[in-house]
């Protein structure tokens, strides 16, 4: 049975953009979404989790230390929901692509698990939250739980790439001093369009830093006159968040993009002025020269550092 404090506030446990988070509203209930995105031959593929954010309170410590088996509602308000465009693997456990409700369980041995329920079946059956979370899930996944010195006031869920392979992700939950973690593999289509560059950061000592804070590395010098601010440029590019999550690519679309310095963020506009026809740059754009504290919806999180691979194919003078 869910404790009264949890029924009253419909809260729980913690998780924190990947790479890409945003705030939206469902009725009067604030919701947050964390998302991992892969761009490849199949286009954009996403794994996203939407949840409400309760606040940590001192009385929750007693609940966390109780030695009882209980189901828990993750987050606050409506059920935490996972959408995935691709199959997921949690060790030997498998989730098909689609929509899943997510909760948590603690057993008598104080072992924690994530539990998943097929959302369409739940909606069709009309089960109440308590009955749902107390029932048998479609998948149960063991969680690693630690207690840290730093306390998180707001419940937060995070999806991030682990850096091992593009499809390997880490799902982390943080609330108060408690952290819960589990690894998963997303069956992203990892094929890349022909000629698409690989993600790489500029190594220490290889790049140059401008007065504004832009870091650029010349991979190929090119020749000719630099573009004017109002020139139309033919640019092939790939763009990533600093963790290697690609969020845009002209290679995926299959053709270079027409751009001008007036259409892009300040860091890109500055980079274009450093290029000549045929030149190739790797550019690292700090948040203040990118999309700043606002980010772009689910695509670029707030205060994100961006990495671009730019090829200037030509200039169309106006």
ZIGI-V635258 format. One record per residue. OMEGA is omega in whole degrees, -180 to 180 (* if undefined). NEAR is the number of other C-alpha atoms within 10 Angstrom. D_CENTER is the distance of its C-alpha to the mean C-alpha in Angstrom with 1 decimal. Layout:
((OMEGA NEAR D_CENTER) (OMEGA NEAR D_CENTER))
//
This chain:
((-179 12 33.1) (-179 17 30.3) (-177 12 31.7) (-179 9 33.0) (180 12 30.6) (177 17 27.6) (-177 15 29.4) (-176 9 30.2) (-179 13 26.8) (-176 22 24.7) (150 23 22.4) (-152 28 20.7) (-178 27 18.9) (170 30 15.6) (-177 24 12.0) (* 24 9.3) (127 23 3.3) (175 26 2.3) (132 27 2.9) (178 26 3.9) (177 27 6.3) (176 20 9.9) (174 12 13.3) (-179 13 15.5) (174 10 18.7) (-172 11 20.2) (178 7 23.9) (-174 7 24.4) (176 14 21.6) (179 14 18.5) (177 20 15.3) (180 21 11.7) (171 26 8.6) (-171 27 5.2) (169 26 3.6) (-175 27 3.8) (174 26 6.6) (175 22 9.9) (179 22 12.9) (-178 20 16.2) (180 16 19.7) (-178 14 18.6) (-177 12 16.5) (177 16 13.0) (-171 18 11.7) (164 16 8.9) (-173 22 8.2) (177 23 7.6) (179 26 9.4) (-175 23 11.6) (172 28 13.9) (-174 26 16.6) (172 25 17.1) (175 21 20.5) (176 19 22.1) (176 20 23.5) (-174 11 27.2) (-178 8 29.9) (179 9 31.2) (-180 14 28.1) (179 13 29.1) (178 8 32.1) (-178 13 30.1) (-176 13 27.8) (178 9 31.0) (-179 11 32.9) (-179 13 33.9) (178 13 33.6) (-177 16 31.7) (171 18 29.6) (-176 24 26.8) (173 26 24.2) (178 24 22.1) (176 31 18.6) (-172 32 17.8) (176 23 20.3) (-180 20 21.8) (180 18 20.9) (172 20 19.6) (-172 22 16.0) (175 20 14.9) (171 23 12.7) (176 17 12.7) (177 21 12.5) (-175 18 14.0) (175 18 15.1) (178 15 17.0) (176 20 15.4) (173 16 17.5) (-172 16 17.8) (178 12 20.7) (-179 6 23.5) (-177 12 21.9) (170 16 20.6) (176 19 18.8) (175 13 19.6) (-179 16 17.4) (-175 15 17.7) (-175 20 17.2) (170 24 17.6) (-173 24 18.5) (174 26 17.5) (179 26 19.9) (179 21 21.3) (169 22 24.7) (-180 19 27.0) (-176 13 30.2) (179 11 33.5) (-179 9 32.7) (174 16 29.7) (-177 14 27.3) (177 21 23.9) (163 21 22.0) (177 21 19.2) (-176 21 21.0) (179 23 19.9) (179 23 22.1) (-171 19 22.3) (-179 18 21.7) (179 12 24.2) (178 12 26.8) (-179 15 26.3) (-179 10 26.6) (-178 8 29.7) (177 9 31.3) (-180 9 30.9) (175 13 30.4) (-176 10 30.0) (-178 18 27.1) (179 14 29.5) (-180 11 31.0) (-175 16 27.7) (177 24 26.3) (-178 15 29.7) (-178 12 30.1) (-179 12 29.2) (173 16 25.5) (178 13 24.6) (175 16 22.7) (-176 20 22.9) (179 18 20.6) (179 18 21.9) (170 21 19.9) (-176 13 20.6) (176 18 21.6) (175 11 22.5) (-175 13 23.9) (177 12 23.2) (-179 8 25.3) (-179 9 22.7) (177 14 22.2) (-178 17 19.2) (-179 16 20.8) (173 20 18.0) (-177 25 16.4) (176 27 12.6) (180 31 10.1) (168 25 7.2) (179 27 5.4) (175 23 5.8) (-178 23 8.2) (-179 16 11.7) (179 13 13.5) (174 8 16.1) (-177 10 15.3) (-176 18 12.5) (-179 19 12.5) (-176 18 12.6) (173 22 9.7) (175 17 10.4) (-177 21 10.1) (179 21 11.6) (-180 24 13.7) (176 26 15.6) (-173 26 18.5) (180 23 21.6) (-173 16 22.5) (177 20 21.1) (176 22 18.1) (-175 22 17.3) (174 19 15.4) (176 18 15.3) (177 19 14.4) (177 19 13.8) (178 19 14.2) (-176 23 12.9) (177 17 15.8) (172 22 14.2) (-173 17 17.1) (178 14 17.1) (179 10 20.1) (174 16 20.1) (-180 17 22.4) (178 10 25.5) (-179 8 25.4) (-177 17 21.7) (175 16 21.1) (175 10 19.1) (174 18 16.5) (173 14 18.4) (176 16 18.7) (-178 16 22.2) (179 8 24.2) (178 7 26.1) (-178 7 29.3) (-175 10 28.5) (175 18 27.1) (-179 14 28.8) (178 12 27.7) (-180 11 29.0) (-178 6 30.3) (-177 13 27.3) (176 15 24.9) (175 21 23.7) (179 20 23.8) (179 22 25.0) (-179 19 26.4) (178 18 29.0) (175 13 28.7) (-169 14 31.6) (-174 14 33.9) (-179 17 35.0) (178 11 38.2) (-177 11 39.7) (176 11 39.1) (180 15 35.7) (170 22 34.4) (-177 15 35.6) (-177 14 33.1) (178 14 34.1) (172 17 34.2) (-176 19 32.2) (171 23 30.4) (-170 19 29.4) (167 23 26.2) (-176 21 24.3) (168 23 20.9) (-174 22 17.5) (-178 22 14.6) (161 21 11.7) (-174 23 9.5) (178 19 11.4) (179 19 9.6) (177 21 10.7) (179 25 7.9) (178 25 10.4) (177 20 10.1) (-180 19 13.9) (174 24 17.0) (179 16 20.6) (178 21 21.3) (179 20 19.4) (174 13 21.5) (179 13 24.5) (178 13 26.1) (-177 18 25.9) (170 17 25.1) (-177 15 27.7) (168 17 26.6) (179 20 28.5) (-178 21 27.8) (-176 13 28.2) (-168 11 25.2) (178 13 22.5) (-174 15 21.1) (-180 18 23.5) (177 23 22.2) (179 22 22.5) (178 17 25.9) (180 17 27.1) (-180 21 26.0) (-179 24 27.9) (178 14 31.1) (-172 15 30.9) (171 23 31.1) (177 21 34.0) (-178 20 34.3) (-177 16 33.1) (179 20 31.1) (179 22 27.8) (164 22 25.6) (-171 25 22.5) (173 25 21.2) (-174 29 19.0) (178 26 18.5) (-175 20 18.1) (-176 19 16.5) (176 17 20.0) (180 20 20.7) (-177 23 17.4) (168 22 15.8) (-177 17 16.7) (-178 12 16.0) (-174 14 15.3) (175 18 12.4) (174 15 12.3) (-180 14 11.4) (-172 21 8.1) (-179 21 8.3) (-179 27 8.6) (177 24 8.0) (175 21 11.4) (-178 16 13.4) (169 24 11.3) (-175 20 13.5) (177 24 13.8) (-180 26 15.6) (167 26 17.9) (-172 24 20.5) (172 23 23.2) (178 24 26.5) (-177 21 29.1) (-179 17 31.2) (-179 16 33.6) (174 21 34.6) (-177 11 36.3) (179 10 38.5) (* 7 39.1))
//
